[in-house]
Amino acid sequence: MAASVTRSLVLSLFLSFSFVFGDPERLTYTREKLLRIGESTLGLFSPAHENPQGFSELIASGAAALYGAWKRRRRRWKRAGVLVKLRQRGFRTPLPSIHLANLRSLPNKMDELLLLTKTNKTFARSAALCFTETWLSDRHPDPALHLPGFRLLRADRDTELSGKSKGGGICFYINEEWCTDVTKLDAHCSPDLESLSLNCKPFYSPHPRTGRETALQAAKDQESSGARQSVPLLPESLR
């Protein structure tokens, strides 16, 4: 379309100059000559290509290269870095993001945890929250410890097995956007060690052919000589 507009503009300028500076009596055009005047100036105003298909492929490849360069260019005011790209992947990461903390009483930290899930995206999008020293007992029901979007699995201290009446306790909060198929493998309690083992099958795995099982294990020892000897081992399929 641009070529036809250019030809029309040049033709009108040529006729205008010829009419002004030429002899009007000698400017005579027949209908056939006017219809074929574009063919006589085809090589002057538009390039002639022997291979139209190759020319179209050249234009297509050039347009694709320009689009790729524009797409790879980082836009203004957009943050870059490995951490930003990792956060953009969400739960589709090779390794799960786990938040570990020694709470020293979970019930009086619930308000702070609820606030973190609403204001801190990194905390709220953790695959699992692991807390030790929860200080939980039968007096604390699960609904009172609920975090939106997380599933609670706990292992409270047994007074008879540990020989202690206060402290202790381990719990996991599993993010339901990361995994909903969670199995409790083992809960161990002794005077030297407390542990909780889970088997999780997340929605995304970087190696789908080798299985999607992930083992999470938390242990809280008392820094004694018998703590290492009493560590429960995971099943061979999950090691």
C-alpha positions in Angstrom: 0.0 0.0 0.0 2.9 2.4 0.8 4.4 1.7 -2.6 1.2 2.6 -4.4 0.9 5.8 -2.5 4.4 6.7 -3.4 3.8 6.0 -7.0 0.7 8.2 -7.0 2.5 11.0 -5.3 5.4 10.9 -7.7 3.1 10.7 -10.7 1.1 13.7 -9.5 4.2 15.7 -9.0 5.6 14.7 -12.4 2.3 15.8 -14.1 2.2 19.1 -12.2 5.8 20.1 -13.1 5.2 19.0 -16.7 2.0 21.0 -16.9 3.7 24.2 -15.5 7.1 24.1 -17.3 6.2 22.1 -20.4 4.3 23.0 -23.5 0.6 22.2 -23.0 0.1 21.5 -26.6 2.6 18.7 -26.7 1.4 16.9 -23.5 -1.0 14.4 -25.0 -1.7 11.0 -23.3 -3.9 8.2 -24.4 -5.9 6.0 -22.1 -3.7 3.0 -22.6 -0.5 5.0 -21.9 -2.0 6.4 -18.7 -2.9 2.9 -17.6 0.5 1.5 -18.3 2.5 4.4 -16.9 2.9 2.5 -13.6 4.6 -0.5 -15.4 7.2 1.8 -17.0 8.2 3.1 -13.6 8.1 -0.2 -11.7 11.8 -0.6 -11.4 12.4 3.0 -10.2 10.0 3.1 -7.2 9.8 -0.5 -6.1 12.6 -3.1 -6.0 12.1 -6.1 -8.2 12.9 -9.5 -6.5 13.5 -12.6 -8.5 12.5 -14.8 -5.6 9.4 -13.4 -3.7 9.3 -16.3 -1.3 12.9 -15.7 -0.2 12.1 -12.0 0.3 9.1 -12.8 2.5 11.2 -15.3 4.6 13.8 -12.6 5.1 11.2 -10.1 6.3 9.7 -12.8 8.7 13.1 -13.7 10.1 13.9 -10.0 10.7 10.6 -9.4 12.4 11.2 -12.4 14.7 14.7 -11.2 15.6 13.3 -7.8 16.5 10.5 -9.3 18.6 12.9 -11.6 20.4 15.3 -8.7 21.2 12.3 -6.6 22.5 11.1 -9.5 24.6 14.5 -10.2 26.2 15.0 -6.6 27.1 14.4 -5.9 30.7 11.7 -3.3 31.1 12.3 -0.1 33.1 11.5 -0.3 36.8 11.5 -4.1 36.8 13.8 -5.8 39.4 16.2 -8.4 38.2 18.2 -11.1 40.0 18.2 -14.8 40.9 16.0 -14.2 44.0 13.3 -12.4 42.1 13.2 -15.1 39.4 13.0 -17.7 42.1 10.1 -16.0 43.8 8.3 -15.7 40.4 8.4 -19.5 40.1 6.2 -19.9 43.2 6.0 -23.5 44.3 7.6 -24.8 41.0 11.1 -25.0 42.5 13.6 -27.9 42.7 13.7 -27.8 46.5 10.8 -26.8 48.9 11.2 -23.6 50.9 11.1 -24.4 54.6 10.8 -21.9 57.4 12.3 -23.2 60.7 11.9 -21.5 64.1 12.2 -22.3 67.8 9.0 -20.7 69.1 9.0 -21.4 72.8 5.2 -21.6 73.0 3.1 -21.7 69.8 -0.3 -20.5 71.3 1.0 -17.1 72.2 2.6 -16.6 68.8 -0.5 -17.3 66.7 -1.4 -13.6 66.3 2.1 -12.9 65.0 2.0 -15.9 62.6 -1.4 -14.8 61.2 0.0 -11.4 60.6 3.0 -12.8 58.8 0.9 -14.9 56.5 -1.0 -11.7 55.4 1.9 -9.3 55.2 5.0 -11.4 54.3 4.8 -13.1 50.9 8.0 -15.1 51.5 6.6 -16.5 54.7 3.1 -17.1 53.4 4.4 -18.9 50.3 6.7 -21.3 52.2 6.2 -24.9 51.3 6.4 -25.9 55.0 6.7 -24.2 58.4 8.6 -26.2 61.0 8.4 -25.2 64.6 10.1 -26.6 67.7 9.4 -26.1 71.3 5.7 -25.6 70.6 4.7 -26.4 74.2 1.4 -27.9 73.1 -0.7 -30.4 75.0 -4.2 -31.9 74.9 -5.5 -28.6 76.1 -4.7 -26.9 72.8 -7.1 -28.1 70.0 -6.1 -27.9 66.3 -8.8 -25.3 65.3 -7.2 -22.8 67.8 -3.9 -23.2 66.0 -5.2 -23.0 62.4 -3.3 -20.9 59.8 -5.3 -20.2 56.5 -3.9 -22.2 53.6 -1.8 -24.5 55.8 -2.4 -28.0 57.3 -1.2 -28.7 60.8 0.6 -31.9 61.8 1.9 -32.0 65.4 3.9 -34.2 67.8 3.4 -33.1 71.4 5.7 -34.1 74.2 4.6 -37.2 76.0 5.1 -36.8 79.7 5.5 -40.5 80.4 8.0 -41.2 77.6 10.1 -38.1 78.1 9.9 -37.9 81.9 9.3 -34.1 81.6 6.0 -32.2 82.2 6.9 -28.9 80.5 8.2 -27.7 77.2 9.0 -29.7 74.0 6.8 -30.4 71.1 7.3 -30.3 67.3 4.8 -29.3 64.5 4.7 -28.8 60.8 2.4 -26.5 58.8 2.2 -27.8 55.2 1.2 -25.3 52.6 -1.9 -26.7 50.7 -0.8 -25.0 47.5 2.4 -27.0 47.6 1.1 -30.4 48.8 -2.1 -31.9 50.0 -1.1 -35.6 50.1 0.8 -35.8 53.4 1.4 -38.9 55.5 2.7 -39.0 59.1 5.4 -41.6 59.1 6.7 -41.5 62.7 6.6 -39.5 65.9 9.3 -40.3 68.4 9.6 -39.1 72.0 12.2 -40.0 74.5 14.2 -38.3 77.3 16.9 -37.5 74.8 15.1 -36.8 71.6 11.8 -35.7 70.0 11.2 -36.1 66.3 8.4 -36.0 63.7 8.7 -37.5 60.2 6.4 -36.8 57.3 6.0 -38.1 53.7 4.8 -35.4 51.2 3.9 -35.8 47.6 3.9 -32.3 46.1 2.0 -31.2 43.0 5.3 -30.3 41.2 8.5 -32.3 41.0 11.5 -31.4 38.8 12.1 -35.2 38.2 8.6 -36.7 37.6 10.1 -40.0 36.5 11.9 -40.7 39.8 8.8 -40.1 41.9 7.4 -37.1 43.8 7.9 -38.2 47.4 9.6 -35.8 49.8 10.5 -36.6 53.3 10.4 -34.0 56.0 11.9 -34.7 59.4 12.4 -32.5 62.4 14.2 -33.4 65.6 14.7 -31.6 68.9 17.4 -33.1 71.2 18.6 -32.2 74.6 22.3 -32.2 73.7 22.9 -35.5 75.5 25.2 -38.4 74.5 22.2 -40.7 73.8 20.4 -38.3 71.4 22.2 -39.4 68.3 21.8 -43.0 69.0 18.0 -42.6 69.4 17.4 -40.8 66.1 14.7 -42.7 64.2 15.7 -43.6 60.6 13.5 -42.9 57.6 12.4 -45.8 55.4 14.9 -46.7 52.7 12.6 -45.6 49.9 12.7 -42.0 51.2 16.3 -41.6 52.2 
